[in-house]
Each structure stands twice: as C-alpha cells, then as structure tokens.
C-alpha cells in the first residue's frame, strides 16, 4: 500500500512519455533539493548522457523525494518501475552488506584516501556487489564528512556526548558509533528532525555542512563540532532490469557520463561547503575544531566489532593498505 501514490504517479508519467519520440528516456528519482551539490552533479550526468548519445538517450530527473524515500525508490528500481536513483551508501548497506564498510568511523585518512579507494578496485567491487539485488552502482559522489551539531551544549570531547540524544540515520553502524562515544543514538527520519530539535526530542544530530544549512537546522543548533567521524558517500544506482536491456554502447554512454560527472560534482561540493560555512558563521554558529584522535579512539570498538563479520577484515585491510 505504501507504493500506491508513487506508482500511480509513475504510471501517469509513463502514459505521457509514451508520446515521447525518445524511447530511451531513463527516469532518475532522488530525495535531495535542486540546490544541493549532488543534484548539480546529477544534472551534469544528465547533460553528458545526452551529449554522448547524440540525444538518443535522455535522463529525466525527479528530485525532492517526488517518488518516495531513498529505500522506497531503490525498491522501485528492483521491480523496474524507475531506472535510476541516487542514495546514500548507508542505505545501500541494507541491500548489499559490503557497503557497510564505508560507514566505519575514521577508516579513511582524508578525502584523497577516500576517493583513491572509491575510484579503485575496492570501489568497483562495491558498486557491483549489489547486482544480485537488482541494483548496480555506477559511481560514487562526494557527500562530505559527517560531524556533530547540538542545540544547547557544545561537543569538544567524546565525554560531552554523555546524556545527549543524537539523531542518526536508520543505520546500525551510526547507532553503534554514537553509543560507543557515550551519546544516546536516536534513529529518526531526516524530515522529522527540525521539529524534534525544536521540541527537545533530541539534543543534536550529525551531518555535513550542506545538509545542516539546507535543512535550516542551524537555526536551532548553534554548535557545530567538526570531528568528521565518517565520510559516507552517495551512490548513483541503476536497476539491473534496465541495465541488462541496454546495448554495450548504451552502457558505455552511462558509465562514461557517470565517471565524468564525478569530477564536476566534487567541485560543486567544495563550493557548497565553503558557502555553507560562511552562512553558519554569519548565523553565529560556533564552529568547534576538536582533537579528532579523541573521537577516533572512542569509536574504535565499532571497527573491532565490524572486522569480526565474515569477509570484512579483508575488506578493511585492503582499504587501509591503499
């Protein structure tokens, strides 16, 4: 029943598209606003697909959660109702366990190391790991680093999280990380968070600067601690029900367009972060730059528990050795 509205909407769209002269029009749905730097990267992907195909293949974008949440749209990809989406790698972990490794706190030394991994053999394996679940990753987009922001109490050391309810994604590793640091992890839908912060249901949350600003959470939370505990990327995904029907040439168009759009998206992200930090400064948000090693040490049990899972120690070591 939860898919009734999206599916009716999709059927209406498909009826209109049947009059379109372009047979290869791929629907791409995601939950981000059109001002977001990842959406701008997707626009670059859309443009490059049209250019490479000479207009023979087009991408039609449905932003702002028009067709459902990230998980709902992934399930629409699985049944073939939508061709593509952009989701967090944390959500992909619900479909392909290998993606969990990208949420391990402080696993990556810096952004250079992160993208060396994502654009190398490990990243390629991760993108293909969901194929058995009818989902194929095309590329990773920069989603920055996640840090804590709080309403009433600044976080300078992990001990400052004690007694605080911190909103996290519905992602077990994020829950384990906050709890390991001494906080009380509270999974909650992002759309409910502004009101929850206002009403004191939670004391804070964790996210990247563009999300903090675009959500207007900085109006409520006046402390932002740049501990940068995780760098969970976004993933551009196509359903295998569409991918497998494409010719080799069509698959090449999409693969090349995705890889090239990553370059532009990284630039959009950096520009957005700079702009957002200026907005936070103007709004009198105190930006705290703590000793990150304290938070890394506090979250160490999360890594130790993770590598006990079958196959994950080898994956972690492959990342650490790069």
N, C-alpha and C positions, 0 to 999 in steps of 0.2 A: 504493500500500500504506500510506503514512503516514496516510491518512484513514480506515483501517479501523475503528479504535476509535471516533473521534468520530462517524462515520456510523452505526455500529451503535447507539451511544448515542442519536443523534438519532432514528433510526427507532423505538427503544423509546419515547422521549418522545412522538413523534408518534402512536404507537399509543394511548398513554394519553390524549393530548389529543383524539383523535377522539371520545372520550366527553364532552368538554367542550362545554357549551352555547354557549360563545363561539367563533364562527367566526373572528373577527379577533383572534387571540392571536399577537402577534409575539414570536419568540424573539430575545433580545439577549444575546450572549455577549461577555465580555471577560476580560482576564488579571489584573485587579487584585484585591487582597484587599478584603473587605467593609468594612474600617476606613478605606480610602483616601478622600480627599475627592472624587475624581472619581466613585467608586462612589456616594457620597452624592448627588452631582448627578444621577446616573442614576436613583436612587430617586425624586428629585424629578420627573424627567421621567416616570417610570412613573406616579406619582400624578396628574400633570397630564393625561396621556393618558386615564386612567380618568375623571377629572372632566369633561374637555371632551367626551368621547364619551358621557357618562352610562352608562359601563360597557359600551358596545357594542364598544369596542376595548381590549384589555389588552396589557400588555408583561410577558413572563416573562423574568427575568434569570438568566443562568448566569455567575457570577463565577469568579475564581481559576483561569482557564485550563482550565475543565472541558471545553471543546470544542476546545482547541488553542491554539497561539500566535497572536499578532496576525495574522501573514501567513496562517496556515492558516485562521483564521476569515474573513478577507477573501475567501479563495478559496471558502469555503463560501457566502458571500453571493453570489458571482458565479454559482454553479451553482444558487442558490435553496434551499439546504438550511437556511440560517439567514437571518433577516430583517435583523438589525441587529447592530452592534458598536461598540465604542469603541477607537480605535487612536491611536498617535502619528502626528503629521503626517509624521514622518520615515519611517514605514512606508508611508504613502500616496504618498510620492515615488517608490516603486518601481512604482506603478501610474499616476500622473499626474505628470509631471516638474515641473509648475508648483509643486507643494508644496515643492520643494527650496528655494525662496526663504525659507521660514520657518526654515531651519536656518543661514542666513548669520550668522556671528558678529557681534554688535554692530550689527545692522541697525536694531533698534528703540531709540529713545532711552530709553524707560521703559515700564512696563506700560500706562500710559494710551495711549501711542502704539500699542503692540501691539494693544490691543483697539479702538482707533479704526480701525485697518486691518482687523482681522478681522471687525468688525461693519459695515464699509462695503462699497463696491463691489468692492474688491480681494478681500476675504474671500468675498463672494458668488461671484465668478468662480472662486476656488479651490475652493469647495465643489462647484461644478458641473463643474469640469474633469475629474473622474474618471468622469463619466457614460458616456463612450464605453467605459469598462472595467467597466460594470455596477455602479458604485458611486456613490452620491450622498451628499455631505456635508449634514448638517442644521444643525450648529452647531459652534463651537469651544469647548472647555473649557480653563480655566486649568491649565497644568501647570508653572507657575513658571519659574524661571530655573535653568539648569544651571551648576554650579560644581565645581571640582576637590576631591577628597579623597584623602589619601595616608596611607600606613602609617607610614613612618619619617622622611620628610623633608618639612618644611613648604614650601609653594609661596608665595613672596612676590612673585616676579618671573617673567616667562616663562622666563628663563635657568635657573630652578630645576627646570624640567621636563626638562632635558637628561639623557639616560641613563635616564629613567624609563619604564617600560612602563605606559601608561594605558589601561584598558579603555574602549572606546567601543561604541556601538550598531553594528550592521551597516549603516552609513550613511556613504557616501563623504565627505560634507562634514565630518562629525565626525572622520573619519580625517585628512582634509586639514588641518583646523584644529589638531589636536593636533600633527601633524608640523610644521606651519608655526611653531608656538610652540617647537619644539625637542624635544618628547617623542617617544616611540615609540608610536603608536596601535596598540591591540590589540583588534580586534573580538572580542566574546565574548557568548554568551547570558547574560542577567542572572541566570538561575538558577544558573549555574556560578560566579558572581563571588565569593561569600563564601569558598568553598573555595580559589579561585585567589588571593585576597588572603592567606588564612591560610598557604598554602604558598609564597608568594612568586613565583607565576607572573606576577603583575602587581604593580606598586607602588602603584597607585591607580586611581581611576575618576573619573567626573564625573556629577553628577545633582543633583536638587533635594532640599531638606531632608526632605519626607515620604518619598521613596524611600530616602534614606540611613538614616533611622530605621526604617522598616517592614521593611527588608531586614536590619537589625541589622549593617550594615557598619560602623557607628560603634564597634562592639565591637573591631574590628580597626584601623580607621583613626582616628587621633587628631588629624589636622589637616584642617581644612575651610576652603578658601580661597574666599571669596565674590567671585569675579571675574565671575560671572554672564555668561558668554560667549555663551550662547544661550537663547532662550525659545521652545522648540518646543512648540506647544500640542497638546492631544489633539483628536480629531475624532469626533463622533458620526455614524455612517455607516449608511445603509440600502441594501440591494441594490435595483437598479432592477427586478429581476424581481418584487419585492414592491411597490415604489413605483408602478410603472406599472399595477398592477392595482387600486390604490386609487381611490376616487372623489375628486372635488375636495374634498369636505367632510372626508373621512378624511385626505387630505394636509394640509389646513389644521389639523386637530387635532394632527398630529405636528409640523408646522412651528412652531405657536404654543407647544406644550408644550416643544419643544427650546429656543426662544428664551427662554422664561421660566425654564427650568431653569438657564440660564447665569448668571442673576442670583444664584440660591441657591448654585450651585457655586463662584462666585468667593468668596462669604462662607465657605463650608466650607474653601476652600483657605487663605485668610488665617488662619483659626482654627487650621488644622493646622500651618501654618508656624510660628506663634507657639509652639504646644505643642511642636513638634519642636525648635526652637531651645532651649527650656528643658530638654528631655531631653538634648540634646548638652552643654549647659553643666553639667548635673548629672553627666554621664559624663566630665567633664574633657577634652572635645574642645576643642582650641584653635581658635577661630574667627578667621580672618585676613581682614581687610578691606583688600585691596591697592589700589594705584593702577590702576584699570581701564583707563586710557588706554594703559598699557604693553602689556597683553594685546590691546587692540583694534588697536594698531599692529602687533604681531607677527602677528596673524591677517589683516592687510589683504590679503595675496596670495590668500586664499581668495575674497574678494569680487571682486578683479580678474579672477581666472580664471572666476568664475561669470558675470560680465556678458558674457563672450565667447560664451556659449552663445546660440543663436538665441532671440530674444524676451525674454531675461531682463534685459537692460539696461533696457528699457522698464518692466518689472515692478518692478525695484528703484527706478527713478526715481519711479514712481508712489507707492511706499511712502515714500520719503524726502521727498517733497513734501507729505505729509499732516501 
